[in-house]
Structures are given as C-alpha cells and as structure tokens.
Amino acid sequence: MELEVRGFLVYDEESLMVLGLLRLRGFVHRDIRFKVSVHCEHSNQASIKLLENLGADSANPVADLTLPMIASIRKAVKIPLDIFTDTPATSGSINRIYETPEIIRVASPVYLKVESIANPKHNHHPNQSEIVERVRQAKAVTEMIERYYPESKPSHNRNLLAIPK
C-alpha cells in the first residue's frame, strides 16, 4: 500500500536536519516537502536561512513581524514563507488582513494563512460558526488582494501565492 504523503510539518531544527539529510541521501523521496512550524519561533533572516540550509521547503516566521522584517527575511532566503493574515485570541489576536497586498509584495513567494494556528485543545474539530468565520476571513483576504494587488496570482503549485516578475 502506498501512502500519498506529500509533506510534513516540522517542529524543531534537529528533526529538520535529520529529515533533510535523509532526503538528500535518498531515504526520503525528493518530492516530500518539509514545512517549519510557527511554533519554532524563528524571527529573523539568519534563523530562516538556517532552516533553508537544513532542508526546509517553507518556513513560518513568528506572526508579529513588521513588513520590513519580513522583507529582510525574503532577501535572505529563496524558500516560500508562511505568513498569517490573522490569528485567534489565543495566539495574540493579530489582524493583518489589510496588509495582505503589501505582505505579498515584500514576501512573495508566500503562503497566506488564515487563523490556522492549532487550537490549544487537541483533536479540536471546528464547529459550524468557526468554519463560517474562517471562510469569511479567507474571503476578506481574497477581496483585499483582488482590490489592492490584482496583478498577483496564485500559482499552480499547491496554492502558493506568487507574483509574476
């Protein structure tokens, strides 16, 4: 039986190093992707560059970085960044929906994340109102992009948002 696993969310540098070496040496398929979690708390270009060198295919810096800080990370790395457009109250209540077009300009290629930090309760399944709210937030992000940066477009690569150069 083959499993269609395409990637793993990685929570520490040591695991990333081992997984990156296993992929490099052919023990892990070269198409498997390693995404570094926001919970690793990386916040600058040197630490994100380290993740890239260890084998990260994308990295999620802490959610409260300024646009210049995000731009400095982009200049240092080639891998996509995962940036939250908003976070729930349990994670600081950050709302960057109105900054989304500028985030795309300074951070592309970027994955935009809508309130997806894990709920503190394990195995939490969102209820109907939480689902409706996430859809509403995703729609608000999409509308901001369409209105203020319509020339940006999602790529065909796993919904990665890319900007044509």
C-alpha positions as CSV (number, residue, x, y, z in Angstrom):
1,M,0.0,0.0,0.0
2,E,1.3,3.4,-1.0
3,L,0.5,6.5,1.1
4,E,0.2,9.8,-0.7
5,V,2.1,11.8,1.8
6,R,3.5,15.0,0.3
7,G,4.9,16.8,3.2
8,F,5.5,17.1,6.9
9,L,5.1,19.9,9.4
10,V,8.4,20.1,11.3
11,Y,8.6,21.4,14.9
12,D,12.3,21.6,15.6
13,E,15.6,22.1,13.9
14,E,17.1,18.7,14.8
15,S,14.3,16.8,13.2
16,L,14.6,19.0,10.1
17,M,18.3,18.3,9.9
18,V,17.8,14.6,10.1
19,L,14.9,14.7,7.6
20,G,16.9,16.9,5.2
21,L,19.8,14.5,5.3
22,L,17.5,11.5,4.7
23,R,16.0,13.2,1.7
24,L,19.4,14.3,0.4
25,R,20.7,10.7,0.7
26,G,17.6,9.2,-1.0
27,F,15.9,7.6,2.0
28,V,13.1,10.1,1.8
29,H,11.6,10.8,-1.6
30,R,12.9,14.0,-3.1
31,D,9.4,15.4,-3.7
32,I,8.5,15.2,0.1
33,R,8.2,18.8,1.5
34,F,9.2,20.0,5.0
35,K,7.4,23.0,6.3
36,V,8.7,24.5,9.5
37,S,6.1,25.4,12.1
38,V,5.5,28.9,13.5
39,H,5.9,27.2,16.9
40,C,9.6,27.0,16.3
41,E,9.6,30.8,16.8
42,H,12.0,31.9,14.1
43,S,12.0,35.7,13.7
44,N,15.0,36.8,11.6
45,Q,16.8,36.2,8.3
46,A,19.7,34.3,9.8
47,S,17.4,31.7,11.5
48,I,15.2,31.3,8.5
49,K,18.3,30.9,6.3
50,L,19.5,28.1,8.7
51,L,16.2,26.3,8.2
52,E,16.6,26.6,4.4
53,N,20.1,25.2,4.7
54,L,18.8,22.3,6.8
55,G,16.2,21.3,4.2
56,A,13.1,23.4,4.9
57,D,10.9,23.9,1.8
58,S,9.0,26.6,3.6
59,A,9.1,28.4,6.9
60,N,6.7,30.2,9.1
61,P,8.3,33.1,11.0
62,V,6.6,34.4,14.1
63,A,3.3,36.2,13.3
64,D,4.0,39.7,14.6
65,L,6.9,40.7,12.4
66,T,6.8,44.1,10.7
67,L,6.8,44.4,7.0
68,P,10.5,45.5,6.8
69,M,11.4,42.5,9.0
70,I,9.5,40.1,6.6
71,A,11.2,41.9,3.6
72,S,14.6,41.3,5.1
73,I,13.9,37.6,5.5
74,R,12.7,37.4,1.9
75,K,16.0,38.9,0.7
76,A,17.9,36.2,2.6
77,V,16.1,33.1,1.5
78,K,14.5,31.5,-1.6
79,I,12.0,29.2,0.1
80,P,8.4,30.3,0.4
81,L,7.3,32.0,3.7
82,D,4.1,31.1,5.6
83,I,2.6,34.3,6.9
84,F,-0.6,34.6,9.0
85,T,-3.1,37.1,7.9
86,D,-4.8,36.9,11.3
87,T,-4.6,34.8,14.4
88,P,-7.1,33.8,17.1
89,A,-7.2,35.5,20.6
90,T,-5.2,32.5,22.0
91,S,-2.4,33.4,19.7
92,G,-2.3,37.2,20.1
93,S,-5.3,38.4,18.0
94,I,-3.1,39.7,15.2
95,N,-5.1,41.0,12.2
96,R,-3.0,41.7,9.1
97,I,-5.8,41.3,6.5
98,Y,-5.5,44.9,5.4
99,E,-1.7,44.4,5.0
100,T,-2.1,41.3,2.8
101,P,-1.3,43.0,-0.5
102,E,1.8,44.5,0.9
103,I,2.8,41.2,2.5
104,I,2.6,39.7,-0.9
105,R,4.8,42.5,-2.4
106,V,7.5,42.1,0.2
107,A,7.4,38.3,0.9
108,S,6.4,36.5,-2.3
109,P,6.5,33.6,-2.8
110,V,4.3,33.3,0.2
111,Y,1.6,31.0,1.7
112,L,-1.1,33.1,3.3
113,K,-2.5,31.5,6.4
114,V,-5.9,32.4,7.8
115,E,-6.3,31.8,11.6
116,S,-4.8,28.3,11.3
117,I,-2.8,28.2,14.5
118,A,-3.8,25.0,16.2
119,N,-6.5,25.2,18.9
120,P,-5.0,24.6,22.3
121,K,-7.3,21.6,22.7
122,H,-6.0,18.5,21.0
123,N,-8.3,17.0,18.4
124,H,-10.4,20.1,18.3
125,H,-12.9,20.0,15.4
126,P,-14.1,23.4,14.5
127,N,-17.8,24.0,15.0
128,Q,-20.1,25.5,12.3
129,S,-19.6,29.1,13.5
130,E,-15.8,28.7,13.5
131,I,-15.9,27.3,10.0
132,V,-18.1,30.2,8.8
133,E,-15.8,32.7,10.4
134,R,-12.7,31.2,8.7
135,V,-14.4,31.3,5.3
136,R,-15.4,34.9,5.9
137,Q,-11.8,35.8,6.8
138,A,-10.4,34.0,3.8
139,K,-12.9,35.9,1.6
140,A,-11.8,39.2,3.2
141,V,-8.2,38.4,2.4
142,T,-9.1,37.4,-1.2
143,E,-11.0,40.6,-1.7
144,M,-8.1,42.7,-0.3
145,I,-5.8,41.1,-2.8
146,E,-8.2,41.5,-5.7
147,R,-8.8,45.1,-4.9
148,Y,-5.3,46.3,-4.0
149,Y,-2.9,43.9,-5.8
150,P,-4.9,42.3,-8.6
151,E,-1.7,41.6,-10.6
152,S,-0.7,39.0,-8.0
153,K,-1.9,35.5,-8.7
154,P,-2.0,32.1,-7.1
155,S,0.5,29.7,-8.7
156,H,-0.4,26.2,-9.7
157,N,2.0,24.8,-7.1
158,R,-0.2,23.8,-4.1
159,N,-1.9,27.2,-3.9
160,L,1.3,29.1,-3.4
161,L,0.7,32.7,-3.9
162,A,3.3,34.0,-6.4
163,I,3.9,37.4,-8.1
164,P,4.8,37.5,-11.8
165,K,8.1,39.3,-12.2
